[in-house]
Amino acid sequence: MDQNRLRWASRRGMLELDLLLTTFVERGYAEAGPENQARFELLLACEDQDLFGWLMGRTEAPDADLRAIVAVVLDVCRAAP
């Protein structure tokens, strides 16, 4: 998926999700490697309420790949200025 489509798909109905997901697209997606890029695209297909719980640390994603990309997204966002 190209950067513009990723940015658009990262814009959700919640400000918190928008900030985390778009920050990852802008600062971490290109360097994430093919495996994590594919995982991120799977993450974008998930429901907002699930994403919110996972990214806020309230719940854990049911799948190991989703848990892995959630950790990567959070690491990139924590490192962002």
C-alpha positions as CSV (number, residue, x, y, z in Angstrom):
1,M,0.0,0.0,0.0
2,D,1.4,3.4,-0.8
3,Q,2.0,6.2,1.7
4,N,-1.1,8.2,0.8
5,R,-3.4,5.3,1.2
6,L,-1.8,4.3,4.4
7,R,-2.2,7.9,5.8
8,W,-5.8,7.8,4.7
9,A,-6.5,4.4,6.3
10,S,-4.8,5.5,9.5
11,R,-7.3,8.3,10.0
12,R,-9.9,6.8,12.2
13,G,-12.8,8.1,14.3
14,M,-10.7,8.7,17.4
15,L,-8.0,11.3,17.8
16,E,-5.8,9.0,19.8
17,L,-5.8,6.4,17.1
18,D,-5.2,9.0,14.4
19,L,-2.2,10.3,16.2
20,L,-0.6,6.9,16.9
21,L,-1.3,5.4,13.5
22,T,-0.3,8.4,11.4
23,T,2.8,8.9,13.4
24,F,3.8,5.3,12.7
25,V,3.1,5.8,8.9
26,E,5.2,9.0,8.8
27,R,8.1,7.9,11.0
28,G,8.3,4.1,11.1
29,Y,6.5,2.4,8.3
30,A,9.2,2.8,5.6
31,E,11.8,1.3,7.9
32,A,9.6,-1.4,9.4
33,G,10.5,-4.1,6.8
34,P,8.1,-6.1,4.7
35,E,6.9,-8.4,7.5
36,N,5.9,-5.5,9.8
37,Q,4.5,-3.5,6.9
38,A,2.2,-6.5,6.2
39,R,1.3,-6.7,9.9
40,F,0.5,-3.0,10.0
41,E,-1.9,-3.4,7.0
42,L,-3.6,-6.2,8.9
43,L,-3.8,-3.9,11.9
44,L,-5.6,-1.2,9.9
45,A,-8.3,-3.7,9.0
46,C,-9.2,-4.1,12.7
47,E,-12.1,-2.4,14.4
48,D,-11.4,1.0,16.1
49,Q,-12.5,-0.2,19.5
50,D,-10.1,-3.1,19.4
51,L,-7.3,-0.9,18.2
52,F,-7.9,1.5,20.9
53,G,-7.8,-1.2,23.6
54,W,-4.6,-2.7,22.2
55,L,-2.8,0.6,21.7
56,M,-3.8,2.0,25.1
57,G,-2.7,-1.2,26.8
58,R,-6.1,-2.1,28.1
59,T,-6.4,-5.4,26.2
60,E,-4.1,-7.6,24.3
61,A,-4.5,-8.5,20.6
62,P,-5.6,-12.1,20.1
63,D,-3.0,-12.8,17.4
64,A,0.8,-12.8,17.8
65,D,1.3,-10.8,14.6
66,L,-1.0,-8.1,15.8
67,R,0.6,-8.0,19.2
68,A,4.0,-7.7,17.5
69,I,2.9,-4.7,15.3
70,V,1.2,-3.0,18.2
71,A,4.5,-3.1,20.1
72,V,6.4,-1.7,17.1
73,V,3.8,1.1,16.6
74,L,4.1,2.1,20.3
75,D,7.9,2.0,20.2
76,V,8.0,4.3,17.1
77,C,5.4,6.7,18.7
78,R,7.3,6.8,22.0
79,A,10.5,7.7,20.2
80,A,8.9,10.4,18.1
81,P,9.7,14.0,19.2
